[in-house]
């Protein structure tokens, strides 16, 4: 090998272009083909720099002309890339391989075309370069030149006969790529050479559509001039005008309209260009479309779809533009001489606008004004009078709160001005009632407003919902007119509205971080989906908030993102697998599982299953409705679309496997670069193409051979999931386990799952002496204790014993090994043994009844399933362990025991009286009934437990009343103890694979009132879904009550703000204020606000422990002076210290004390002053703590107004939110 310094000398001489230096180096004897440290030869370096004479000198000295860099690059490729025509000519003359491509498939001709070196392109073509060579699955030289806009190269390629219609595997033609990047001169050249102007990609995209989508007005003009079909739509019905309108390319929209594009053409679902522009908030497009006469109202002239689209997506400017277009949506009146108007909030908005102008746009009052405008947009924009009437209670309630918020910000509470604001709102309400009273006696107008059958149903449903949900804020006159309208519609339409589902909702605005998914299949499918979703409760199934099944049906849920949006990790896929396993346990399967069902939660950062499109397994074999057929075609799941089989667990596993494969393909596109200098924008456009292909044409079956971007373990998983024979497919339990292993390897950075011996520098000389530190026992002693525990747990004996005998066999192998064992091997074994022992110990300690043990058996089986796999991996990865003993063939035994457990469970469900008679107390019986209800729901499907089953007829707690949030104790694994409080104990725990906090509540369960109150509290908490409230996952109200809630990863707000500036503290306080406002808006008082109850997770503050609060309007709750029940003295409002129950106003006082605590890092009133002195200062002297030196005037003013002695003078939570934001 040549001396490295000498090799470097030759390369540097080549780069310098000094022929003399090169000659000297060669004469010195340096090998002409020697490689530098970065694998370059001297010829490669000279070709890059374009030193033709040096290149010729090397070639004359027999330099290898086709030496390649590690990425496949040759000297010819480099010279072409850099436009070194002299070097190219010399290399070709020496026989350089003209078609030798790089590892990514780029040929020298492609390289020159990409850079626009026309003279090099022409030289290569003259030397017979293949003009139509394609990169693998990708582009030709012509397409590359078109993409980069090099008109000279394009002209030369066309002159040499380049195939002008040769497209990529994704269907992109040269004309499309030039149009995408607005290379107008190239577009015109292609069209002049007879390029087909209307060629479509597989998804229907044309060059015109693509140019419109990306706003390339020059290309659009050229294409239209060549006769491009202006109405040719994609497979989804999008026209070029819709595409440009969606992206807000106003100049393109105007050009299309000037060329007679149909302004009101509709997609199959009825969307028009105007609707799409409104939906995406494209003001310029909306203005241009309206100027061209776009139809504003829907075809039945009763629903303003475009306004709704803008309203739901918060596009205020678009709404104002539509309203200004004389849509007659505001201030409806009857004919001349009308006695009223439907307007509400006029006075408040005028006052807020006036105050905002005085205070400035960055003031708290301006923020309040913007919030009011946003909240009233839907009401103001609604054109249908009776729908406006149905919204009365919600709007009135909001305006009352908003008025108090504004008065609190302006410090006008209790003032004459403040009273006049409320009086103005009352007058508006009276005028509005007069309007509807007049409408009721105008038969002709009333008949028009009642509308068609669909609107009649919507009016009645929303009227009834409004009265039931918000009706307590209405006065008798408002209630009377709403009831009269309801009766009038019923008489006219002769329809009756059934009971409104508990999940019914009309807007996602009721929740924080909520999303809405349309149910295009209509009312029947929406009701079915919502009814099922309302019964699901799992951390990896997207949280369901509500649904609207009338008019345009939609489902409301937690905000989430598609896993294909920015790459799927195995951790996210594990979450989806857990969710899928859960819905299968509920007796549910999908009518067409696809990539679209696999999501990521915005707030929890977990992988989620969407929960859409589920059906009961027992219903899956029935004939598909047309709506089901539509949904199946959309998903294109192979066994669903073509009806080869009924929807089943097996077809779900197949579809899940194919979806994972498609996600891996998208991940690959995200991880690789199409070219060395590919821009970020180009990369994501390329990824979007793959993503769209997956959504439109998902993989129907795995390829015959493993693809290069799928690892061996991943491929083996997919082969098992996608086996042609459904009976041979991997079980869902195995899928969860294998995905979990891949997620674990991903998290610790493992890139390979190949077998490797366990190695460690440390060893264990005598395994019999090895001790498990947390137990203080040797491995042999632990196995002995586990043996006794297995015998004690008779109900679970078989499933536990199968694990125990395997652990004993492995231990005996370890003990019999003569050489020292690696410490890592022994530790891995001890961890499995410890998990097994802990599970047995907790089961034995629980003292389960026969009912509880039988119900817990499936959960224990699941845990043991995981342990069996862990033992398998331990044996597989160790050279000293073998699995030859029969005890390691565990699957048949496990399956047999599982079936026996299911039979035992079914026997108890069919005749529960026998098992329940063994229980001595009503409390134990009630607990057992709840467990049986839960097990019936789990094993037989959500709706399997009808009113005629033996369990339902037992009396006591009926089967239909098991709450959705019920979590049995055997599903929750307690871990470290956190704290004890007056209410009970707090533990870290795990529930269904999710880290949680478990709070055991001290309450007398024999007392029916206590049990009822606990259940009512949990009902309220579970119904709340807000990013600034700790999430409740579930609870158990039978036996010893406990609840399972979200774990705050960063602790309390007090610990989180240490070391950060004041702005971080205020940001967290603002978060907490938003959570408090949400509680108050839903009629819930916290009752125990202090710093320890404001937690932080993922840099977001959240209120905790409001699950132990009381309902604001529950007047029967007695006042209490118990400090432990209501909270510490230092945070209490004076009226609470004097014996009154907590209220919204007392929460505000306590939150003011929290501000002092958080900003100073000290308790209110300090730590040394006794409680008695605090009580005297607050209740008798009417004092608050002294102003801390660090507080600004504005900060202290806020605290003093929150902590007024008179509760009536304290601002509300909405005012605190606005003030804290500024």
Buried (B, 14 or more C-beta within 10 A) or exposed (E): EBEEEBBBBBBBBBBBBBBEBBBBBBEEEBBBBBBBEEEBBBBBBBBBBBBBBBBBBBBEBEBBBBBBBEEBBBBBBBBBBBBBBBBBBBBBEBEBBBEBBBEBBBBBBBBBBBBBBBBBBBBBBEBEBBBBBBBEEBBBBBBBBBBBBBBBBBBBBBEBEBBBEBBBEBBBBBBBBBBBBBBBBBBBBBBEBEBBBBBBBBBBBBBBBBBBBBBBBBBBBBBBEBEBBBEBBBEBBBBBBBBBBBBBBBBBBBBBBEBEBBBBBBBEEEBBBBBBBBBBBBBBBBBBBBEBEBBBBBEEEBBBBBBBBBBBBEBBEBBBBBBEBEBEBEEBBBEEEBEBBBBBBBBBBEBBBEBBEEBEEEBBBBBBBBBBBBBBBBBBBBBBBBBBBBBBBBBBBBBBBBBBBBBBBBBBBEEEEBEEBBEBBEEBBBBBBBBBBBBBEEEEBBEEBBBEEBBBBBBBBBBBBBBEBBBEBBEEEBBEBBEEBBEBBBEEBEEEBEEBBEBBBBBBBBBBBBBBBEBBBBBBBBBBBBBBBBBBBBBBBBBBBBBBBBBBBBBBBBBBEBBBEBBBBBBBBBBBBBBBBBBBBBBBBBBBBBBBBBBBBBBBEBBBBBBBBBBBBEBBEEEBBEBBBBBBEBBBBBBBBEEEBBBBBBBBBBBBBBBBBBBBBBBBBBEEEBBEEEEEEBBBEBBBBBBBBBBBEBBEEBEEEBEEEBBEBBBBBBBBBBBEEBEEBBBBBBBBBBBBBBBEBBEEEEEEBEEEEBEEEEEBEEBEEBEBEEBEBBBBEBBEBBBEBBEEBEBBBBBBBBBBBBBBBBBEBBBEBEEEBBBBBBBBBBEBBBBBBBBBBBBBEBEBBBBBBBBBBBBBBBBBBBBBBBBBBBBEBBEBBEBEEEBBEBEEBBEEBBEEBBEBBBEBBEEBEEBBEEBEEEBBBBBBBBBBBBBBBBBBBBBBBEEEBBBBEBEEBBBEEBBBBBBBBBBBBBEEEBEEBEBBBBBBBBBBBBEBBBBBBEBEBEEEEBBEBBBBBBBBBBBBBBBBBBBBBBBBBBBEBBBBBBBBEBEBBBEBBEEEEEEEBBBBBBBBBBBBBBBBBBEBBBBBBBBBBBBBBEEBBBBBBBBBBBBBEEEEBEEBEEBEEBBBBBBBBBBBBBEBBBBBBBBBBBBBBBBBBBBBEBBBBEEEBEEEEBBEBBBEEEBBBEEEEEBEEEBBEBBEBBBBBEBEBBBBBBBBBBBBBB
